[in-house]
């Protein structure tokens, strides 16, 4: 008995120890599984920040205020997202807009309720007009006070309704992750655009926690944009294009937004087609390519406008036939069959009837067209040769010529051409709105998409500096130059302070003619030279102003030293440089379409018209 107990005891003890260890391991695993299955509990503010993190947001551009302080406190306690503190909410909106344009990622704005939110309205409208994805998080008074005319209360959803793709107001904090997911999906998909999220302050209270889970995907039954073009329409488009005698590709900002520049270039090269870009489409086709005709439209090149007017087939890709291109719609390209590709069905045949409409993603549609064209199909070569011969004659007629005499100072065109030279056509260029914008569009060479940032649809003065700041933030190793005028630069010049704080060494090239140049040009041409409030007679010393913000200022007045001074300025890579160039005050932008006429009807110089 004793022996039996002795021999069995060790074995029984061993089995017991093994069984206990296995049991403990299983219990530990179960406890870990239970912990992992337990929901993460976050406040509304924390959920908002975590949702943005899970969406891949790297930067938020904003300005704090009472209604969003819970959100700012949540931002302070994390390290994934960097907040850029601007000096005005409008600049925050423009920076988010430009960050989206230059990277292809959706920019994010954060502003407080009332005046903070309404200060972003111009930036929202700018993005909306140019189809730029952006998410605007607007603080709001507590939900119990909405409608009570509370301090700093504004109906931001109502105010922004005409200039957004969609808007949300948070009604319960638990909705925040899904609202953020939907906001980014709507902003980015289809025809991109801005989306507003209105967040009452009580929805972000730190004392209330809710289960957090960020959706992996979202489905909105009522919003399903078409991406794939109709195969029958695409085949018809190819047949029409191949039968053309005088074809042209007219491409717009949709090619840039849709990342379809390679497909566009491929098609143009395969069929030896002339290409013109809109103001928003510059860079979608290489500006140095021999098949590029330059920008078309109101201030487009002579050869681009003439080629459009006389074309028999126009392949319009990601462009919307806006009034700055068409001039008089009744006289627009009278002999052309129009193929129109666009992601937005409401943009097709809105102003100009499309004979072959194709709704779909431009990259997808162009890919399908290239596949059908293949390597063996081509146009009527004798007809195409004659067409190119005519186009080259138009090039010789004008070719962006201008009076190069310097009797009245430095020519603004020459400044842009010199910048093009010293930067090897490789800088990212931003602009404001006016004569300098047109000079920048016409005389700098854009060889890649997202190299040219400007406000096309809304024509917003003041965007140039914030655009440059965001471009530099996204591309710290690249030259970024804001080409501006003394009127535009003063609209957001306070952001020189932001540039210093975040070390954004952009270059500001101010074409200083001491007047609102485009306004004065119209007054010269249409109002018998009555210059009503277009002169600016109390300008600051921009060099000293830049220096007062801690930057470098350079003043250029001599045409003989202009290019060398530009090169000197560009060689400074660790400091913001404000380059104040005094230019000819009497210079106009040409060509210029004659209002109410066809595309072929243009002023070529002050005394010369077609």
C-alpha positions in Angstrom: 0.0 0.0 0.0 2.8 2.3 0.9 4.7 1.4 -2.1 1.8 1.9 -4.3 1.2 5.3 -2.9 4.9 6.1 -3.2 5.1 5.1 -6.9 1.8 6.8 -7.9 2.3 10.0 -6.0 5.0 11.5 -8.3 3.0 10.7 -11.4 -0.2 12.1 -10.0 1.6 15.2 -8.9 3.1 15.6 -12.4 -0.2 15.3 -14.1 -1.8 17.7 -11.7 1.0 20.3 -12.4 0.7 19.9 -16.1 -3.1 20.2 -16.0 -2.9 23.3 -13.8 -0.4 25.0 -16.2 -2.6 24.2 -19.2 -5.6 25.5 -17.3 -3.8 28.7 -16.3 -2.6 29.3 -19.8 -6.2 28.8 -21.2 -7.6 31.2 -18.6 -4.9 33.8 -19.4 -5.6 33.5 -23.1 -9.3 33.8 -22.4 -8.7 36.9 -20.3 -6.6 38.5 -23.1 -9.2 37.7 -25.6 -11.9 39.3 -23.4 -9.7 42.4 -23.0 -9.1 42.6 -26.7 -12.8 42.2 -27.4 -13.7 45.0 -25.0 -14.4 48.2 -27.0 -12.0 51.1 -26.8 -13.8 53.8 -24.9 -13.2 57.4 -26.1 -14.7 60.8 -25.8 -16.2 62.5 -28.8 -13.1 64.7 -29.2 -10.8 61.6 -28.9 -12.9 59.7 -31.4 -12.7 62.6 -33.9 -8.9 62.7 -33.6 -8.5 59.0 -33.7 -10.8 58.8 -36.8 -8.6 61.3 -38.6 -5.6 59.2 -37.6 -7.1 56.0 -38.9 -8.0 57.9 -42.1 -4.3 58.6 -42.6 -4.4 62.4 -42.0 -0.9 63.8 -41.3 -1.7 67.5 -41.0 -4.6 69.7 -39.8 -4.6 73.4 -40.6 -6.5 75.4 -38.1 -7.0 78.0 -35.4 -8.4 77.3 -31.9 -11.4 78.8 -30.2 -13.8 78.0 -27.4 -16.1 75.6 -29.3 -13.2 73.3 -30.3 -11.0 73.3 -27.2 -11.9 69.8 -26.3 -10.7 68.7 -29.8 -7.5 70.7 -29.4 -6.9 69.1 -26.0 -7.3 65.7 -27.7 -4.8 66.8 -30.4 -2.3 67.9 -27.8 -2.3 64.4 -26.3 -1.4 62.5 -29.5 1.6 62.5 -31.8 0.3 61.1 -35.1 -1.2 64.3 -36.6 0.6 67.7 -36.7 -1.5 70.8 -36.3 -0.4 73.9 -38.3 -1.4 77.1 -36.5 -2.2 79.7 -39.1 -2.9 83.4 -38.4 -6.3 83.5 -40.1 -8.8 80.7 -40.7 -9.1 81.6 -44.4 -5.4 80.7 -44.8 -6.1 77.4 -43.0 -8.7 76.6 -45.6 -6.4 77.6 -48.5 -3.5 75.5 -47.0 -5.7 72.4 -46.7 -6.9 73.0 -50.3 -3.4 73.3 -51.6 -2.2 70.3 -49.6 -4.9 68.3 -51.4 -3.9 69.7 -54.8 -0.2 69.0 -54.5 -0.4 65.6 -52.8 -3.7 64.1 -54.0 -4.7 63.6 -50.3 -7.7 65.2 -48.7 -6.8 68.3 -46.7 -8.4 69.0 -43.3 -9.4 72.3 -41.7 -10.3 72.9 -38.0 -12.0 76.1 -37.0 -14.1 77.2 -34.1 -17.8 78.2 -34.2 -19.2 81.5 -35.6 -16.5 83.8 -37.1 -13.9 81.0 -37.1 -16.1 78.8 -39.3 -17.3 81.6 -41.5 -13.7 82.8 -42.1 -13.2 79.5 -44.0 -16.1 80.1 -46.4 -14.0 81.7 -49.2 -11.6 78.8 -49.0 -14.4 76.3 -49.1 -15.9 78.0 -52.2 -12.4 78.1 -53.8 -12.0 74.3 -53.4 -15.6 73.7 -54.5 -15.2 75.5 -57.8 -12.0 73.6 -58.6 -13.3 70.2 -57.4 -10.7 69.8 -54.6 -11.4 67.3 -51.8 -11.3 68.9 -48.4 -12.9 68.2 -45.0 -13.8 71.1 -42.8 -14.4 70.5 -39.1 -16.4 73.4 -37.8 -17.0 73.9 -34.1 -20.5 74.7 -33.0 -22.2 75.9 -29.8 -23.6 73.1 -27.5 -26.5 71.4 -29.1 -28.9 72.7 -26.4 -28.1 76.2 -27.5 -28.4 75.8 -31.3 -31.1 78.1 -32.5 -30.9 80.4 -29.5 -28.5 83.0 -31.0 -25.9 81.9 -28.6 -22.5 83.5 -28.4 -20.6 82.7 -31.6 -23.4 80.7 -33.1 -23.7 80.4 -36.9 -25.6 77.9 -38.9 -22.5 76.6 -40.7 -24.4 73.9 -42.5 -26.7 76.4 -43.9 -24.1 79.0 -44.7 -21.9 76.5 -46.6 -24.7 74.5 -48.3 -24.2 76.0 -51.8 -20.5 75.5 -51.8 -20.0 71.9 -50.5 -20.6 68.4 -51.8 -22.3 67.5 -48.5 -22.4 68.5 -44.9 -23.0 66.7 -41.6 -23.9 67.8 -38.1 -23.0 65.5 -35.2 -26.1 64.6 -33.2 -24.5 62.0 -31.0 -20.8 61.5 -30.2 -21.1 57.8 -31.2 -21.8 58.8 -34.8 -18.4 60.5 -35.2 -16.4 57.6 -36.7 -19.0 56.9 -39.3 -19.5 60.6 -40.1 -15.7 61.1 -40.6 -15.5 58.0 -42.9 -18.4 59.2 -45.0 -17.0 62.7 -45.2 -13.7 61.5 -46.6 -15.4 59.1 -49.0 -17.7 61.7 -50.4 -15.0 64.4 -50.6 -12.6 62.0 -52.5 -14.9 60.1 -54.8 -16.7 61.0 -58.0 -16.2 64.7 -58.7 -14.2 65.7 -55.6 -15.1 68.6 -53.4 -15.3 69.9 -49.8 -17.4 68.4 -47.0 -18.3 70.2 -43.8 -18.7 68.4 -40.4 -20.4 70.7 -37.8 -19.5 69.6 -34.3 -21.4 70.9 -31.3 -19.2 71.4 -28.3 -21.1 69.0 -26.0 -20.5 66.2 -28.6 -16.8 66.4 -27.7 -17.0 66.5 -23.9 -14.1 64.6 -22.3 -16.4 63.3 -19.4 -18.5 61.1 -21.7 -16.9 58.0 -23.3 -18.3 55.8 -26.0 -17.2 52.7 -27.8 -14.9 53.5 -30.7 -14.4 51.5 -33.9 -13.5 53.1 -37.2 -15.3 51.6 -40.2 -13.1 49.9 -42.8 -15.4 50.9 -45.6 -18.7 52.7 -46.2 -21.6 52.2 -48.5 -24.0 55.1 -49.3 -27.0 53.8 -51.3 -27.9 57.2 -52.7 -24.4 58.1 -53.7 -22.8 55.7 -56.2 -20.7 57.7 -58.8 -20.0 56.0 -62.1 -16.4 55.1 -62.6 -16.4 52.9 -65.7 -17.3 54.5 -69.0 -19.9 53.0 -71.3 -18.1 50.6 -73.7 -20.3 51.4 -76.6 -19.7 55.2 -76.2 -16.0 54.6 -75.9 -15.9 52.6 -79.1 -17.8 55.3 -80.9 -15.4 57.9 -79.5 -12.4 56.0 -80.9 -14.0 55.6 -84.3 -14.8 59.3 -84.4 -11.3 60.3 -83.3 -9.6 58.0 -85.9 -11.7 59.5 -88.6 -10.7 63.1 -87.7 -8.9 65.3 -90.1 -8.3 68.2 -87.7 -8.3 66.7 -84.1 -7.3 68.2 -80.8 -7.2 67.1 -77.2 -8.7 69.7 -74.8 -7.8 68.6 -71.2 -8.6 70.1 -67.9 -8.2 69.8 -64.2 -10.0 66.5 -64.1 -6.9 64.9 -65.7 -4.8 66.2 -62.8 -7.3 65.2 -60.1 -7.8 61.8 -61.7 -4.1 61.1 -62.0 -4.6 60.4 -65.7 -1.6 62.4 -67.1 0.3 59.3 -68.2 -2.7 58.0 -70.1 -3.4 61.4 -71.7 0.3 61.7 -72.8 0.3 58.1 -74.1 -2.8 58.6 -76.2 -1.5 62.0 -77.6 1.8 60.5 -78.6 0.3 57.3 -80.1 -1.9 59.3 -82.5 0.3 62.5 -82.8 -2.5 64.7 -81.5 -2.2 68.4 -80.6 -2.9 69.1 -77.0 -4.1 72.2 -75.1 -4.7 72.5 -71.4 -7.0 74.7 -69.4 -5.7 76.9 -66.7 -6.4 74.2 -64.2 -5.0 71.4 -66.4 -1.5 72.9 -66.9 1.1 70.1 -66.3 -1.3 67.3 -67.3 0.6 67.2 -70.6 4.3 68.3 -70.6 4.7 72.0 -71.4 8.0 71.4 -73.2 6.5 68.7 -75.5 6.3 69.7 -79.2 2.7 68.6 -79.4 1.6 71.1 -76.6 -0.1 74.2 -77.9 -0.2 76.0 -74.5 -3.2 77.1 -72.5 -6.5 77.9 -74.3 -9.3 80.3 -73.5 -9.6 84.0 -72.5 -5.9 84.5 -72.3 -4.9 81.4 -74.1 -2.3 81.2 -76.8 -3.2 82.2 -80.4 -2.3 78.7 -81.7 -4.4 76.9 -79.0 -7.5 79.0 -79.6 -7.2 78.9 -83.4 -6.7 75.1 -83.4 -9.8 74.7 -81.2 -11.9 76.9 -83.4 -11.0 75.1 -86.6 -10.9 71.5 -85.2 -13.3 68.9 -86.6 -13.0 66.6 -83.6 -12.4 67.8 -80.0 -11.6 65.2 -77.3 -12.4 67.0 -74.1 -11.0 65.2 -71.0 -11.8 66.3 -67.5 -12.8 69.8 -68.6 -16.1 71.6 -68.2 -16.3 74.1 -71.1 -16.4 77.1 -68.7 -17.0 80.6 -69.9 -13.3 81.5 -69.7 -12.7 78.9 -72.4 -15.7 79.1 -74.7 -16.3 82.9 -75.0 -19.6 83.1 -76.9 -21.1 79.6 -76.8 -23.1 80.2 -80.0 -19.9 80.7 -81.9 -17.9 78.0 -80.1 -16.0 75.6 -82.5 -18.8 75.5 -85.1 -17.5 72.6 -87.1 -16.4 70.2 -84.3 -17.7 66.9 -83.2 -17.3 66.9 -79.4 -16.3 63.9 -77.3 -16.6 64.7 -73.6 -15.2 62.5 -70.9 -16.0 63.5 -67.3 -16.7 61.9 -63.9 -19.5 64.3 -63.3 -22.6 63.7 -65.5 -24.0 67.2 -64.7 -20.9 68.8 -66.3 -21.6 67.1 -69.7 -23.6 69.1 -72.2 -24.2 71.8 -69.5 -22.9 74.6 -71.6 -21.7 73.0 -74.9 -23.6 70.0 -76.3 -21.5 66.8 -76.4 -22.0 64.6 -79.4 -20.4 61.6 -77.7 -20.8 61.9 -73.9 -18.8 59.5 -71.7 -19.4 59.5 -67.9 -16.6 57.9 -66.0 -13.3 58.2 -64.3 -10.9 59.8 -66.9 -8.1 57.4 -66.1 -10.3 54.4 -66.7 -11.8 55.8 -69.9 -8.5 56.8 -71.4 -7.1 53.4 -70.6 -10.0 51.8 -72.5 -9.5 54.2 -75.4 -5.7 53.3 -75.6 -6.5 49.6 -75.5 -8.9 49.9 -78.5 -6.5 52.1 -80.4 -3.7 49.6 -79.9 -0.4 49.9 -81.6 -1.6 49.7 -85.2 -4.4 52.2 -85.6 -3.7 55.7 -86.8 -5.4 58.8 -88.3 -5.3 59.9 -91.9 -1.6 60.8 -92.1 -1.7 63.3 -95.0 -4.6 65.1 -93.4 -2.8 65.1 -90.0 0.4 66.4 -91.6 -1.5 69.3 -93.2 -3.2 70.0 -89.9 0.2 70.2 -88.1 1.5 72.4 -90.9 -1.4 74.9 -90.3 -0.9 74.8 -86.5 2.8 75.6 -86.9 1.9 78.6 -89.0 -0.3 79.8 -86.2 2.5 79.3 -83.8 4.7 81.6 -85.9 2.0 84.3 -86.0 2.2 85.0 -82.3 4.0 82.5 -80.1 3.5 84.6 -76.9 5.6 87.4 -78.3 5.7 90.7 -76.4 7.5 94.0 -76.5 10.8 93.3 -74.9 11.9 97.0 -74.6 12.7 98.0 -71.0 12.0 101.7 -71.4 9.3 101.5 -68.7 11.1 99.0 -66.5 11.2 95.2 -66.2 8.7 93.3 -68.3 6.7 90.9 -66.1 6.8 88.2 -68.8 10.6 88.4 -68.8 10.6 87.9 -65.0 8.6 84.6 -65.3 10.8 83.4 -68.1 13.9 84.1 -66.1 12.4 82.2 -63.1 11.7 79.3 -65.5 15.3 79.4 -66.6 17.0 79.6 -63.1 14.7 76.8 -61.7 15.0 74.6 -64.8 11.2 74.5 -65.0 11.2 72.3 -61.9 9.7 74.5 -59.2 6.2 74.2 -57.8 4.5 77.5 -58.8 1.6 79.0 -56.9 -0.2 82.2 -57.9 -2.8 84.6 -56.8 -5.3 86.1 -59.2 -4.7 88.8 -61.8 -2.2 89.7 -64.5 0.6 87.9 -62.6 -1.5 84.7 -62.7 -1.8 84.8 -66.4 1.9 85.6 -66.9 2.8 82.7 -64.6 0.4 80.4 -66.6 1.7 81.4 -70.0 5.5 81.9 -69.5 6.5 79.1 -67.0 6.9 75.6 -68.3 4.9 73.0 -66.4 6.0 69.5 -67.3 4.2 67.5 -64.6 0.8 67.6 -62.8 0.4 69.2 -59.4 3.2 71.6 -60.2 0.9 74.6 -60.8 -1.5 75.6 -58.0 -4.0 78.5 -58.5 -7.6 79.4 -58.0 -9.2 78.9 -61.3 -13.0 78.8 -60.9 -13.5 81.3 -58.1 -10.5 83.5 -58.8 -9.6 84.1 -55.2 -7.0 86.7 -54.4 -4.9 85.8 -51.4 -4.4 82.1 -52.1 -0.9 82.3 -53.4 1.1 82.4 -50.1 -1.0 79.7 -48.2 -0.8 77.5 -51.3 3.0 77.8 -51.4 3.2 77.1 -47.7 1.2 73.8 -48.0 3.2 72.8 -51.1 6.5 73.4 -49.2 5.2 71.4 -46.3 4.4 68.5 -48.6 7.6 68.9 -50.6 10.3 70.2 -48.3 13.2 69.5 -50.7 11.7 71.2 -53.7 11.7 74.9 -54.8 8.3 76.5 -54.2 7.6 79.9 -55.6 4.5 82.1 -55.1 4.1 84.4 -58.1 1.9 87.2 -56.8 1.0 90.9 -57.0 1.1 93.7 -54.4 -2.7 93.6 -54.2 -3.1 89.8 -53.7 -0.1 89.3 -51.3 -1.5 91.7 -48.7 -4.7 89.6 -48.3 -3.0 86.9 -46.4 0.4 88.4 -45.7 0.0 87.7 -42.0 1.0 84.1 -42.8 4.6 85.3 -43.0 4.5 84.6 -39.3 3.3 81.0 -39.8 6.1 80.5 -42.3 8.7 81.5 -39.6 7.1 79.3 -36.9 7.1 76.1 -39.1 10.2 76.9 -41.1 8.6 77.1 -44.6 11.3 78.7 -46.8 9.2 79.5 -49.8 10.0 82.2 -52.3 7.5 85.0 -52.9 7.9 86.7 -56.3 6.0 89.9 -56.2 5.4 91.5 -59.7 5.0 95.0 -58.3 3.2 97.5 -60.5 1.6 99.4 -57.7 -1.9 98.8 -59.1 -4.6 96.1 -59.5 -3.2 95.2 -62.9 -6.0 93.2 -64.4 -8.6 95.7 -63.2 -6.5 98.5 -64.8 -6.2 96.5 -68.0 -9.9 96.2 -68.3 -10.3 99.9 -67.5 -7.8 100.8 -70.2 -9.6 98.6 -72.8 -13.3 99.1 -71.9 -13.6 102.2 -69.8 -11.5 104.7 -71.8 -8.7 104.6 -69.2 -10.8 105.7 -66.3 -8.8 104.0 -63.5 -11.4 103.9 -60.7 -9.7 102.7 -57.5 -7.2 100.5 -59.2 -4.0 102.3 -58.1 -2.3 101.4 -54.8 -0.5 104.5 -53.6 0.4 103.5 -50.1 2.3 100.3 -50.4 4.6 99.1 -47.6 8.3 98.5 -48.2 8.0 94.8 -48.8 11.7 94.1 -48.1 11.5 95.7 -44.7 8.2 94.0 -44.0 9.6 90.6 -44.8 12.6 91.3 -42.6 10.4 92.4 -39.8 8.9 88.8 -39.8 12.4 87.3 -39.7 12.8 86.6 -43.5 15.0 87.8 -46.3 13.9 90.6 -48.6 15.3 91.4 -52.1 14.3 94.4 -54.2 14.8 94.2 -58.0 14.5 97.3 -60.2 17.2 96.9 -62.9 16.4 94.7 -66.0 20.1 94.1 -66.5 20.6 92.4 -63.1 17.1 90.9 -62.7 18.0 87.3 -63.7 21.2 87.3 -61.6 19.2 88.6 -58.6 16.6 85.9 -59.1 19.3 83.2 -59.1 20.7 84.7 -55.9 17.3 84.5 -54.3 16.7 81.0 -55.4 20.1 79.9 -54.0 18.9 80.7 -50.5 17.3 77.5 -49.4 16.9 77.8 -45.7 15.0 81.1 -45.5 11.8 82.6 -46.9 12.8 85.2 -49.5 10.4 88.0 -50.5 11.5 89.1 -54.0 9.9 92.5 -54.8 10.3 93.1 -58.6 9.2 96.5 -59.9 7.7 95.9 -63.3 6.3 97.9 -66.2 3.0 99.4 -65.0 1.6 99.7 -68.6 2.0 96.1 -69.6 -1.2 94.1 -70.6 -1.7 90.4 -70.8 -2.1 89.1 -74.4 -3.6 87.3 -76.2 -7.1 88.2 -74.9 -10.3 87.0 -76.4 -12.7 89.7 -77.7 -15.8 89.4 -75.5 -18.9 88.0 -77.2 -17.0 86.6 -80.1 -15.6 83.2 -81.1 -12.4 81.6 -79.9 -10.5 82.8 -82.9 -11.3 86.4 -82.2 -8.5 87.9 -80.0 -6.5 90.9 -79.2 -2.9 90.0 -79.9 -1.4 93.3 -78.7 -2.8 96.7 -77.7 -3.3 97.7 -81.3 -3.5 94.3 -83.1 -6.5 92.0 -83.3 -7.3 88.9 -85.3 
